[in-house]
Amino acid sequence: MYYHVKGELCLTEAHTAVVDCGGVGYKLTVSNTTLAAISHKLGETVKLYTYLAVREDAMELYGFHSMQEHSAFCMLITVSGVGPKAAMSILSTLTPEQFAAAVCSSDTKALGRASGIGAKTAARIVLELKDKLAKEYGADAVSTPVTPGITATGKLSDAVNALLVLGYSRQEANEALSGIDSSSLTLEALITAALRRLAK
């Protein structure tokens, strides 16, 4: 229903941002990551991508300062037993890059650092999101990409899959990673470098 809100940031507090759009103040639930990115912009115009969660007893608008965070949130809430609050807890602990890297490297400990996320839930997130990638992009989601210079093994393969988790197509992921020297970069740094290219 709402794709984004754009207006004056008039209030920030723990897990909350209020954006004034034409005289209407939209209260959004935000992660610590988004709060850190926008809190210094009080009184300035901000744009937050949104997700509207509708329950029987309430409607809650969630805001994200980047499309990557929005995509990570949407992926998380497809996991059985993970609702919007649990997803926001994870994204308050991990940046989108860290989250994608954790999923692709099966780092359940990183996911488990989020408040309210136990070992079983962290394992389910990794399992279901890897299965989702396999279903959406073929049984071998780590198959050899089409871009010359990117092999299907190791870090680059994980980076491609991490970008898929963040909502990019395989072609976009391949192009963004092409030519990056991955030998001295961590998986998270590799994902960050690719996202910088994609943002241009």
DRENDO-1510 file (C-alpha; in Angstrom, 1 decimal, always signed):
<recs>
REC; n; res; u; v; w
REC; 1; MET; +0.0; +0.0; +0.0 .
REC; 2; TYR; +2.8; +2.4; +0.9 .
REC; 3; TYR; +6.1; +2.2; -1.0 .
REC; 4; HIS; +7.9; +5.0; +0.8 .
REC; 5; VAL; +7.3; +8.2; +2.8 .
REC; 6; LYS; +9.2; +11.3; +2.1 .
REC; 7; GLY; +9.0; +14.4; +4.3 .
REC; 8; GLU; +10.5; +16.2; +7.3 .
REC; 9; LEU; +11.9; +14.1; +10.1 .
REC; 10; CYS; +10.3; +15.6; +13.2 .
REC; 11; LEU; +11.0; +13.0; +15.9 .
REC; 12; THR; +13.3; +10.1; +16.6 .
REC; 13; GLU; +13.3; +7.9; +19.7 .
REC; 14; ALA; +14.1; +4.3; +20.4 .
REC; 15; HIS; +12.9; +2.2; +17.4 .
REC; 16; THR; +10.7; +5.1; +16.2 .
REC; 17; ALA; +10.8; +7.8; +13.6 .
REC; 18; VAL; +8.1; +10.3; +12.8 .
REC; 19; VAL; +8.0; +11.8; +9.3 .
REC; 20; ASP; +5.8; +14.8; +8.5 .
REC; 21; CYS; +4.4; +14.4; +5.0 .
REC; 22; GLY; +2.2; +17.4; +4.0 .
REC; 23; GLY; +1.1; +18.0; +7.6 .
REC; 24; VAL; +0.5; +14.3; +8.4 .
REC; 25; GLY; +2.9; +12.7; +10.8 .
REC; 26; TYR; +3.7; +9.1; +10.0 .
REC; 27; LYS; +5.0; +7.1; +12.9 .
REC; 28; LEU; +7.3; +4.4; +11.7 .
REC; 29; THR; +9.0; +1.5; +13.6 .
REC; 30; VAL; +12.6; +1.5; +12.5 .
REC; 31; SER; +15.8; -0.5; +13.2 .
REC; 32; ASN; +18.8; +0.8; +15.0 .
REC; 33; THR; +20.6; +0.8; +11.6 .
REC; 34; THR; +18.0; +3.1; +10.1 .
REC; 35; LEU; +17.9; +5.2; +13.3 .
REC; 36; ALA; +21.7; +5.7; +13.2 .
REC; 37; ALA; +21.4; +6.7; +9.5 .
REC; 38; ILE; +18.7; +9.4; +9.9 .
REC; 39; SER; +18.8; +10.6; +13.5 .
REC; 40; HIS; +21.2; +13.5; +12.7 .
REC; 41; LYS; +18.7; +14.7; +10.1 .
REC; 42; LEU; +16.0; +16.1; +12.4 .
REC; 43; GLY; +14.2; +18.9; +10.6 .
REC; 44; GLU; +15.5; +17.8; +7.3 .
REC; 45; THR; +13.8; +15.8; +4.5 .
REC; 46; VAL; +14.2; +12.1; +4.6 .
REC; 47; LYS; +12.9; +9.2; +2.5 .
REC; 48; LEU; +12.1; +5.9; +4.2 .
REC; 49; TYR; +10.9; +2.7; +2.3 .
REC; 50; THR; +8.0; +1.2; +4.1 .
REC; 51; TYR; +6.2; -2.0; +5.0 .
REC; 52; LEU; +2.7; -2.0; +6.4 .
REC; 53; ALA; +2.0; -4.9; +8.8 .
REC; 54; VAL; -1.7; -5.5; +9.3 .
REC; 55; ARG; -3.0; -7.5; +12.3 .
REC; 56; GLU; -6.5; -8.0; +13.6 .
REC; 57; ASP; -5.9; -5.5; +16.4 .
REC; 58; ALA; -3.5; -3.1; +14.9 .
REC; 59; MET; -1.6; -1.7; +11.8 .
REC; 60; GLU; +2.0; -0.8; +12.1 .
REC; 61; LEU; +4.2; +1.0; +9.6 .
REC; 62; TYR; +7.9; -0.1; +9.4 .
REC; 63; GLY; +10.5; +2.2; +7.8 .
REC; 64; PHE; +13.9; +1.5; +6.2 .
REC; 65; HIS; +16.5; +3.9; +5.1 .
REC; 66; SER; +17.7; +1.6; +2.3 .
REC; 67; MET; +16.1; -0.8; -0.2 .
REC; 68; GLN; +18.6; -3.4; +0.9 .
REC; 69; GLU; +17.3; -3.3; +4.5 .
REC; 70; HIS; +13.7; -3.4; +3.2 .
REC; 71; SER; +14.5; -6.5; +1.1 .
REC; 72; ALA; +16.2; -8.2; +4.0 .
REC; 73; PHE; +13.2; -7.5; +6.2 .
REC; 74; CYS; +10.8; -8.9; +3.5 .
REC; 75; MET; +12.9; -12.0; +3.2 .
REC; 76; LEU; +13.0; -12.5; +7.0 .
REC; 77; ILE; +9.3; -12.3; +7.5 .
REC; 78; THR; +8.8; -15.2; +5.0 .
REC; 79; VAL; +10.5; -17.5; +7.4 .
REC; 80; SER; +8.0; -19.5; +9.5 .
REC; 81; GLY; +7.9; -18.2; +13.1 .
REC; 82; VAL; +9.7; -14.9; +12.2 .
REC; 83; GLY; +7.4; -11.9; +12.4 .
REC; 84; PRO; +8.1; -8.2; +11.9 .
REC; 85; LYS; +9.3; -7.6; +15.4 .
REC; 86; ALA; +11.8; -10.5; +15.2 .
REC; 87; ALA; +12.9; -9.3; +11.8 .
REC; 88; MET; +13.5; -5.7; +13.2 .
REC; 89; SER; +15.4; -7.2; +16.1 .
REC; 90; ILE; +17.8; -8.9; +13.7 .
REC; 91; LEU; +18.2; -5.8; +11.5 .
REC; 92; SER; +18.9; -3.7; +14.7 .
REC; 93; THR; +21.8; -6.0; +15.4 .
REC; 94; LEU; +23.1; -6.7; +11.9 .
REC; 95; THR; +23.4; -4.4; +8.9 .
REC; 96; PRO; +21.8; -5.7; +5.7 .
REC; 97; GLU; +25.3; -6.7; +4.5 .
REC; 98; GLN; +26.0; -8.6; +7.8 .
REC; 99; PHE; +22.6; -10.3; +7.6 .
REC; 100; ALA; +23.1; -11.5; +4.1 .
REC; 101; ALA; +26.6; -12.7; +4.8 .
REC; 102; ALA; +25.4; -14.5; +7.9 .
REC; 103; VAL; +22.7; -16.3; +5.9 .
REC; 104; CYS; +25.0; -17.3; +3.0 .
REC; 105; SER; +27.8; -18.5; +5.4 .
REC; 106; SER; +25.3; -20.3; +7.7 .
REC; 107; ASP; +26.5; -18.1; +10.6 .
REC; 108; THR; +23.7; -18.8; +13.1 .
REC; 109; LYS; +25.7; -17.3; +15.9 .
REC; 110; ALA; +25.6; -13.9; +14.3 .
REC; 111; LEU; +21.8; -14.1; +13.8 .
REC; 112; GLY; +21.4; -15.4; +17.4 .
REC; 113; ARG; +22.9; -12.3; +18.8 .
REC; 114; ALA; +19.6; -10.5; +18.1 .
REC; 115; SER; +17.3; -10.1; +21.0 .
REC; 116; GLY; +14.6; -12.8; +21.1 .
REC; 117; ILE; +16.3; -14.9; +18.4 .
REC; 118; GLY; +17.3; -18.3; +19.7 .
REC; 119; ALA; +19.5; -21.0; +18.1 .
REC; 120; LYS; +16.6; -22.8; +16.6 .
REC; 121; THR; +15.1; -19.7; +15.0 .
REC; 122; ALA; +18.5; -18.7; +13.7 .
REC; 123; ALA; +19.0; -22.2; +12.2 .
REC; 124; ARG; +15.5; -22.0; +10.6 .
REC; 125; ILE; +16.3; -18.6; +9.1 .
REC; 126; VAL; +19.4; -19.9; +7.4 .
REC; 127; LEU; +17.7; -23.1; +6.2 .
REC; 128; GLU; +14.6; -21.5; +4.8 .
REC; 129; LEU; +16.3; -18.6; +3.1 .
REC; 130; LYS; +18.8; -20.9; +1.5 .
REC; 131; ASP; +15.9; -23.1; +0.3 .
REC; 132; LYS; +14.1; -20.0; -1.0 .
REC; 133; LEU; +17.2; -19.0; -3.0 .
REC; 134; ALA; +17.4; -22.5; -4.4 .
REC; 135; LYS; +13.7; -22.5; -5.4 .
REC; 136; GLU; +13.8; -19.0; -7.0 .
REC; 137; TYR; +17.2; -19.3; -8.8 .
REC; 138; GLY; +17.4; -23.1; -9.4 .
REC; 139; ALA; +18.5; -26.0; -7.3 .
REC; 140; ASP; +22.1; -24.9; -7.5 .
REC; 141; ALA; +21.8; -21.2; -6.5 .
REC; 142; VAL; +25.5; -21.2; -6.4 .
REC; 143; SER; +25.9; -22.4; -10.0 .
REC; 144; THR; +28.5; -20.7; -12.2 .
REC; 145; PRO; +27.5; -17.1; -12.9 .
REC; 146; VAL; +27.5; -15.9; -16.5 .
REC; 147; THR; +29.9; -13.1; -16.0 .
REC; 148; PRO; +33.4; -14.0; -16.9 .
REC; 149; GLY; +35.9; -13.9; -14.0 .
REC; 150; ILE; +33.5; -15.0; -11.3 .
REC; 151; THR; +33.7; -18.6; -10.3 .
REC; 152; ALA; +31.1; -20.6; -8.4 .
REC; 153; THR; +33.3; -21.4; -5.5 .
REC; 154; GLY; +33.8; -19.8; -2.1 .
REC; 155; LYS; +33.5; -16.1; -1.2 .
REC; 156; LEU; +32.3; -14.8; -4.6 .
REC; 157; SER; +29.6; -17.4; -4.8 .
REC; 158; ASP; +28.5; -16.5; -1.2 .
REC; 159; ALA; +28.6; -12.8; -2.2 .
REC; 160; VAL; +26.3; -13.4; -5.3 .
REC; 161; ASN; +23.8; -15.2; -3.1 .
REC; 162; ALA; +24.0; -12.5; -0.4 .
REC; 163; LEU; +23.0; -9.9; -3.1 .
REC; 164; LEU; +20.1; -12.2; -4.1 .
REC; 165; VAL; +19.0; -12.1; -0.4 .
REC; 166; LEU; +19.1; -8.3; -0.6 .
REC; 167; GLY; +16.7; -8.3; -3.6 .
REC; 168; TYR; +19.1; -8.0; -6.6 .
REC; 169; SER; +18.9; -10.1; -9.7 .
REC; 170; ARG; +21.7; -12.6; -10.4 .
REC; 171; GLN; +22.8; -10.5; -13.4 .
REC; 172; GLU; +23.0; -7.4; -11.2 .
REC; 173; ALA; +25.0; -9.3; -8.6 .
REC; 174; ASN; +27.4; -10.7; -11.2 .
REC; 175; GLU; +28.0; -7.3; -12.8 .
REC; 176; ALA; +28.5; -5.6; -9.4 .
REC; 177; LEU; +31.1; -8.2; -8.4 .
REC; 178; SER; +32.9; -8.4; -11.7 .
REC; 179; GLY; +36.5; -7.2; -11.4 .
REC; 180; ILE; +36.5; -6.8; -7.7 .
REC; 181; ASP; +39.6; -8.5; -6.1 .
REC; 182; SER; +38.1; -10.6; -3.5 .
REC; 183; SER; +41.3; -12.2; -2.2 .
REC; 184; SER; +41.9; -9.7; +0.5 .
REC; 185; LEU; +38.3; -8.9; +1.4 .
REC; 186; THR; +36.0; -10.5; +3.9 .
REC; 187; LEU; +32.6; -11.6; +2.6 .
REC; 188; GLU; +30.9; -8.6; +4.3 .
REC; 189; ALA; +33.5; -6.2; +2.7 .
REC; 190; LEU; +32.9; -7.8; -0.7 .
REC; 191; ILE; +29.1; -7.3; -0.4 .
REC; 192; THR; +29.6; -3.7; +0.7 .
REC; 193; ALA; +31.9; -3.0; -2.3 .
REC; 194; ALA; +29.3; -4.5; -4.7 .
REC; 195; LEU; +26.5; -2.5; -3.1 .
REC; 196; ARG; +28.5; +0.7; -3.6 .
REC; 197; ARG; +28.7; -0.1; -7.3 .
REC; 198; LEU; +25.0; -0.9; -7.5 .
REC; 199; ALA; +24.2; +2.5; -5.8 .
REC; 200; LYS; +25.9; +4.4; -8.6 .
</recs>
